[in-house]
């Protein structure tokens, strides 16, 4: 199983739009609003890292209203 967290900075005023679009992405298992450097954190989960990466690159990053992202991938040790 692959798990990642995407820290998202939105364009001011677009927070709700981005949250709504994240809710429509199958691999996004949850998301929370943040206060501070980032506006939203999204938890994503998939059976493999390829699907996880593809979701980030093809579905999350292109969302209109996102200014920047930082992705953290979890590792099983």
N, C-alpha and C positions, 0 to 999 in steps of 0.2 A: 504494500500500500504506500502511496506517495501523498504527502501532506505539505502544503505550503501556505504562507501568509503573504498577502500583498498589501503593502502600506500605500495608501493612495492620497495624493494631494489633488484637490479639485479646484476648478475655476470658481471663484467666489460666487455664491448664489446657485451653483449647480449640484450641491450636495445631494438633495433629494432625487434629482434626475438620475444621478450616478447610482444611488442606492436602489432605486427602482429597477434599473437595468441589471444590476448585479443579482437581484432576486430572480431574474429570468434566466440565469446561467446555471445549467445543470450541476456543474462541478463545484459551484460556490455553496458550501454547506452552511455558512453563517457569515454575518458581517456586523460590524459595530461602528458607531460614530466615535470619533476621538477628538480630544481637545489638545492642541499642541502643534507640533511640526507637521503631522499628518491629519487628514480629515476623516478617513475611513480605513478600517482594516478588514480584509476579507479572508476567510479561511477557505481553502480549496482542497479537495480530496479526490484522488483518482486511484485506479488499480495500478497505474504505472507512471513513471516520470515523464514519458513521452506525451501522454494525454494531458498531464498536468501542465507541462510547458506549452503545449499547443493551445490550451485554454487561456493561459496568461497572454500569449502573443497574439492570438487570433480573436479572442472574445473580450478580454478585459481591457487591455491597453488601448484598443481603438474606440472605446466608449467616449462619446462626445461629452465634454465636461471634465475629463481627466487631464490635469496638467502634468502630472509626474507620478511614477510608481517606483517602489522598491520592493523586491521580492525576496522572501526568506524561505528556503526549502528545508524541510525537516529531514533528519537522517536517523535511521535506526542503527545503533552501535551495539 
